[in-house]
Structure formats: structure tokens, C-alpha cells
């Protein structure tokens, strides 16, 4: 009687099935944990405050100066919140400064000011959304590279702003708008513009970290093709992101109108560089897939404090730009090192 063949003694055992990957694993940042990174930025900010307090104690630590720092940080901070979403998705927006300029001058024309506070605010927001819509359509549905599309918007918006103003400053005559910038409007010593920035920051944090929209943004930035195969409409998501960036620019333009009391075609100069730099040093990955609103806000505060310290000490703006550039390079190098360490 034939015996059944026994299994070979040297057959390799069948490997156990690998556990399914955690669905949320793609959201985990590599390298430094967000809390460690934010604590590091807080440490840098504390050092800068100490430097300012030592070099110019009377001027820097004055309540009026601290209010000024927060107010200046608020305008670029709102722009940075929108920029953080765009960069997290793997995109870039070089047109934010020009959009702020265009929105500010369009909202301060005599025809617009006839409609008062609501007319100025509505115009600034609509112009920002309109520019964001153009950017989004060109990039998401036109197939243009974000760098090129937003660079074209930068040139076009600056040119249109110059044409509207004819190179002149447009003064605001609506008292209800100007009153927001005076000390009588401060709430418990906090300027209204700072409260607007705080509200935008909270909404941005919730949107990025607690909603499907935020998860889709991270997914598109991490791997757009994988996001598409997972059922995400990548093109529509990108359109929404540039609309969001345009909305933030419109809000920032209105805040700038309140602060300056005027609209100029030179408004928002280099805002795009400041916003990108603040987001990067805050921990947002330039290649996409990771973003942090809290880190971006801390980055804005670091740069604004540096600017204020340099101004109080009468240091040349060239030295200030060199210092900012060194911080950006250091932040990018840290990102690369931590990413390589996380992938090892």
C-alpha cells in the first residue's frame, strides 16, 4: 500500500500574514514630534524676547510695542494660515502678496467706499476669492504648474493694482473702518486685528486637524495618485485650497486697510516669501504631506519679532534679510535630517 508523501523536512514555513497598515499611518509626521518642534520654536521666541528686552528694554517691552508686534504679525499670519494649507497639499502660492495689494486698492476706491464698511470688507474678500479661483482653475483643471500659475497671477495682480491706483495712495474715509485701528477699539488691551488672527488660526487648526477636508489635504500632498485611487477628487480639492488661500488674502487685505488707513499698490510686498518661510520653519513640509497651523503661527511670531528688534536697534534691513535667510536654511536642513532619520 502506497504511503502518502511526507512533507519535505527543509520546506520553509509559510510566513504569517502581515497586519493591515493602520489607516491613519499616512498622517504620522516623520522626524520631530509636533510638540517638540513647537517647544523648540517657543524657545527661539523666548530667546528673541530676551534679546529685545536686553538691548532695548524700555522700547521693546513697552505695551504699545508688544501690541504693534502682534498686530503686524496678525496680517501676515492670516496669509500664512492659507499658505500652510496650500504647501501641505504639495502646492505653492507666490501670488499672495499681490492679491493682498489688489484687494486692498480695489476695496478703497471711491466707488467702493460709498458702500461703507460692508462694501470695503465685501470687496476685499471677493477680490481675494476671485484671484484664488483663477489660480485654482489654472492649476487643478488647466494642468499648470503651481509655481508658474501663481507667478503669472503675481504679475497680473500687481499690474492691475498699479493701474487702479495710478501709483497713488487711496485714503480711506469710512470712519467705521478707521475706528478699528484706534486704541479705543481694543478689547482688554488686545487690538481687534489680533482677535481676527486668533479666530482664523483656530478655524484653520480645526479645519486641518479635525475635518475630512484636512485629511484630504494631507493625503493629496503625501501622494496625489494614491489619494485619487482612494476616491478623493484631487482636482476639486486643489481648487478649494487655492480658494481658501485667496480668502485669507482678502481678509488680510481688509486688516491692512484698517491698520494703514489706505490702499496702495505696494501693499503686501514680499508677503509670499514671509508666509512660505514662516510655514517652513514652523514644520510644514515643503514637498507636501505634512502641515501644522500652530507651527506656522509661531514662525510668523519669530519673524515679526526679529523685524521689530532690528528696527528698534536701527540695524540695516540687509542684515535682517540675511538673518531670515539663515533661519530658513537652518529649518530646511533640520527637516531633511529629521525626515532621513524617520525613514531609517
C-alpha positions in Angstrom: 0.0 0.0 0.0 1.4 3.3 -1.0 2.2 5.7 1.8 1.3 9.4 1.4 4.2 11.6 0.7 5.5 13.3 3.7 6.3 17.0 3.5 10.0 17.8 2.9 11.9 18.4 6.0 13.5 21.5 4.7 10.4 23.3 3.4 10.4 26.9 4.5 7.5 27.7 6.8 4.7 29.8 5.4 5.1 33.4 6.6 2.4 34.8 8.7 0.3 37.4 7.0 1.3 40.9 7.7 -1.1 43.0 9.7 -3.1 45.6 7.7 -1.5 49.0 7.9 -3.1 51.5 10.2 -5.4 53.7 8.1 -4.1 56.7 9.8 -0.4 55.9 9.4 0.0 58.2 6.4 -0.8 61.1 8.7 2.1 60.5 11.1 4.8 63.1 10.7 8.4 61.9 10.3 11.2 63.2 12.4 10.5 65.6 15.3 7.1 65.3 17.0 4.9 68.4 16.7 5.1 69.1 20.4 8.9 69.0 20.4 9.1 71.2 17.3 6.7 73.7 18.7 8.6 73.8 22.0 11.8 74.5 20.1 10.1 77.4 18.3 8.8 78.7 21.6 12.4 78.5 22.9 13.6 80.6 19.9 10.9 83.1 20.5 11.8 83.3 24.2 15.5 84.0 23.3 14.4 86.7 20.9 12.3 88.4 23.6 15.2 88.2 25.9 17.5 89.8 23.3 14.9 92.6 22.7 14.5 93.1 26.4 18.3 93.4 27.0 19.1 95.6 24.0 16.1 98.0 24.2 14.2 97.2 27.4 12.2 100.4 27.6 11.1 100.4 24.0 10.8 96.6 23.3 8.9 95.6 26.4 6.5 98.6 26.2 2.9 97.6 26.0 2.4 99.6 22.8 5.3 97.9 21.1 4.1 94.4 22.0 0.7 95.4 20.7 2.3 96.6 17.5 4.3 93.3 17.1 1.1 91.2 17.5 -0.8 93.5 15.1 1.9 93.3 12.4 2.1 89.5 12.9 -1.7 89.2 12.5 -1.8 90.4 8.9 0.9 88.1 7.6 -0.3 85.4 9.9 -3.7 85.2 8.2 -1.9 84.9 4.9 0.3 82.2 6.3 -2.6 80.1 7.5 -3.9 79.9 3.9 -0.3 79.2 2.7 0.1 76.4 5.1 -2.9 74.5 3.6 -1.5 75.1 0.0 2.0 73.8 0.9 0.6 70.9 2.8 -1.1 69.8 -0.3 2.1 69.9 -2.3 1.5 73.2 -3.9 2.8 76.8 -3.6 1.3 80.2 -4.0 3.6 83.1 -5.0 0.8 85.5 -5.6 -0.5 86.1 -2.1 1.3 89.5 -1.6 0.0 90.7 -5.0 -3.5 89.5 -4.2 -3.4 91.4 -0.9 -2.3 94.6 -2.8 -5.0 94.2 -5.5 -7.8 93.5 -2.9 -6.7 96.5 -0.8 -6.7 99.0 -3.6 -9.9 97.7 -5.2 -11.6 97.9 -1.8 -10.5 101.5 -1.2 -11.7 103.1 -4.5 -14.1 106.0 -4.1 -16.9 103.9 -5.7 -16.4 101.1 -3.1 -16.1 103.4 -0.1 -19.6 104.8 -0.9 -21.0 101.5 0.4 -19.2 101.9 3.7 -17.8 99.2 6.0 -19.7 96.4 4.4 -18.7 97.4 0.9 -15.0 97.6 1.7 -15.0 94.2 3.5 -17.1 92.5 0.9 -14.9 93.8 -2.0 -11.6 92.8 -0.3 -12.9 89.2 0.3 -14.5 88.8 -3.2 -11.3 90.0 -4.9 -9.3 87.6 -2.9 -11.6 84.7 -3.7 -11.7 85.6 -7.3 -7.9 85.5 -7.6 -7.9 82.3 -5.7 -10.5 80.9 -8.1 -8.3 81.8 -11.1 -5.3 80.1 -9.5 -7.2 77.0 -8.6 -8.8 76.6 -12.1 -5.4 77.0 -13.8 -3.7 74.6 -11.6 -6.4 72.0 -10.9 -8.2 71.9 -14.2 -5.7 73.7 -16.5 -2.8 71.4 -15.6 -0.5 74.3 -14.9 2.4 74.0 -12.5 1.6 76.0 -9.3 4.8 77.9 -9.5 4.0 79.2 -13.0 0.3 79.8 -12.5 0.8 81.8 -9.3 3.8 83.7 -10.7 1.5 84.8 -13.5 -1.1 85.9 -11.0 1.6 87.8 -9.1 2.5 89.8 -12.2 -1.1 90.4 -13.3 -2.4 91.4 -9.8 0.4 93.8 -9.3 -0.1 95.4 -12.7 -3.8 95.7 -12.1 -3.3 97.2 -8.7 -0.9 99.8 -10.2 -3.4 100.6 -12.9 -6.3 101.1 -10.5 -4.3 103.5 -8.2 -2.2 105.1 -11.0 0.6 104.9 -8.4 -1.2 107.0 -5.8 -2.3 106.2 -2.3 -6.0 105.8 -1.8 -7.0 107.2 1.6 -9.9 105.6 3.5 -12.6 108.0 4.6 -15.0 105.5 6.2 -14.8 106.1 10.0 -16.2 102.7 11.0 -13.2 101.1 9.3 -10.6 103.5 10.7 -12.1 103.2 14.2 -11.0 99.6 14.4 -7.4 100.7 14.3 -7.5 103.1 17.3 -6.9 102.2 20.9 -10.5 102.8 21.9 -11.4 99.7 19.9 -9.0 97.4 21.8 -10.7 94.7 23.8 -9.0 94.1 27.2 -5.9 95.7 25.7 -6.0 93.4 22.6 -6.2 95.0 19.2 -9.2 93.8 17.1 -6.9 92.6 14.3 -5.2 90.3 16.7 -8.6 88.8 17.6 -9.3 88.3 13.9 -6.0 86.5 13.6 -6.7 84.3 16.6 -10.1 83.4 15.1 -8.6 82.5 11.7 -5.9 80.4 13.4 -8.5 78.4 15.4 -10.7 77.8 12.4 -7.6 76.8 10.4 -6.4 74.4 13.1 -9.8 72.7 13.3 -10.1 72.5 9.5 -6.7 70.9 9.1 -6.7 68.6 12.1 -10.4 67.7 12.8 -12.2 67.6 9.4 -12.3 65.4 6.3 -11.1 68.4 4.3 -7.9 68.5 6.3 -7.3 64.8 6.0 -7.8 65.0 2.2 -5.3 67.9 2.1 -2.6 65.9 3.8 -3.4 62.9 1.6 -3.1 64.9 -1.7 0.2 66.3 -0.5 1.5 62.9 0.5 0.6 61.1 -2.6 -1.8 62.6 -5.1 -2.2 59.4 -7.2 -2.9 57.3 -4.1 -5.4 59.9 -2.9 -7.1 59.7 -6.3 -7.3 55.9 -6.2 -8.8 56.2 -2.7 -11.7 58.2 -4.1 -10.6 61.8 -3.4 -11.3 64.3 -6.1 -7.8 65.7 -6.2 -8.6 68.5 -8.7 -11.5 69.7 -6.7 -9.5 69.6 -3.5 -6.8 71.7 -5.0 -9.3 74.2 -6.3 -10.8 74.5 -2.8 -7.3 75.1 -1.3 -6.4 78.0 -3.6 -9.9 79.5 -2.9 -9.0 79.2 0.8 -5.7 80.9 0.2 -7.4 83.7 -1.7 -10.0 84.1 1.1 -7.2 84.5 3.6 -5.6 87.2 1.4 -8.9 89.1 1.2 -9.2 89.1 5.0 -5.6 90.2 5.3 -6.2 93.0 2.8 -9.0 94.3 4.9 -6.9 94.1 8.0 -4.1 96.0 6.3 -6.6 98.7 5.2 -7.6 99.1 8.9 -4.0 99.3 10.0 -2.7 101.7 7.3 -6.0 103.6 6.7 -5.3 103.4 2.9 -4.8 101.2 -0.1 -1.6 101.1 -2.1 -0.3 99.0 -5.0 2.8 98.3 -2.9 0.9 96.6 -0.1 1.8 93.0 0.6 5.3 93.4 -0.7 7.2 90.1 -0.2 4.3 88.6 1.8 4.7 85.4 -0.2 8.2 84.9 1.0 7.4 85.7 4.6 4.4 83.3 4.6 6.4 80.5 2.9 9.3 81.0 5.3 7.0 81.0 8.4 5.3 77.8 7.3 8.6 76.0 6.6 10.2 76.9 9.9 7.0 76.0 11.6 7.3 72.4 10.4 5.2 72.3 7.2 6.9 70.1 4.7 7.7 72.0 1.5 7.1 68.8 -0.6 3.7 68.3 0.9 2.1 65.7 3.1 2.6 67.5 6.5 1.4 70.8 7.8 1.0 72.5 11.2 -1.0 75.6 11.9 0.4 76.1 15.3 4.0 75.9 14.0 3.2 78.4 11.2 1.8 80.9 13.7 5.0 80.5 15.8 7.1 81.0 12.7 5.2 84.3 12.0 5.8 85.5 15.5 9.5 84.6 15.3 10.0 86.6 12.0 7.9 89.6 13.2 9.9 89.7 16.5 13.2 89.7 14.6 12.0 92.6 12.4 10.9 94.6 15.4 14.2 94.0 17.2 16.2 95.1 14.2 14.1 98.2 13.7 14.4 99.2 17.4 18.2 98.8 17.2 18.4 100.7 13.9 20.1 97.8 12.1 20.2 97.7 8.3 17.4 95.8 6.6 20.1 93.9 4.6 21.3 92.3 7.9 17.7 91.5 8.8 17.2 89.7 5.5 20.4 87.7 5.9 19.2 86.6 9.4 15.9 85.5 8.0 17.6 83.6 5.2 19.9 81.8 7.6 16.9 80.8 9.7 15.1 79.4 6.6 18.2 77.4 5.5 18.6 76.0 9.1 14.9 75.0 9.2 15.1 73.2 5.8 18.3 71.4 6.8 16.6 70.2 10.1 13.6 69.0 8.0 15.8 66.9 5.7 17.8 65.4 8.6 14.7 64.5 10.6 13.0 63.1 7.6 16.0 60.9 6.8 16.1 59.8 10.4 12.4 58.9 10.3 12.8 56.9 7.2 15.8 54.9 8.5 
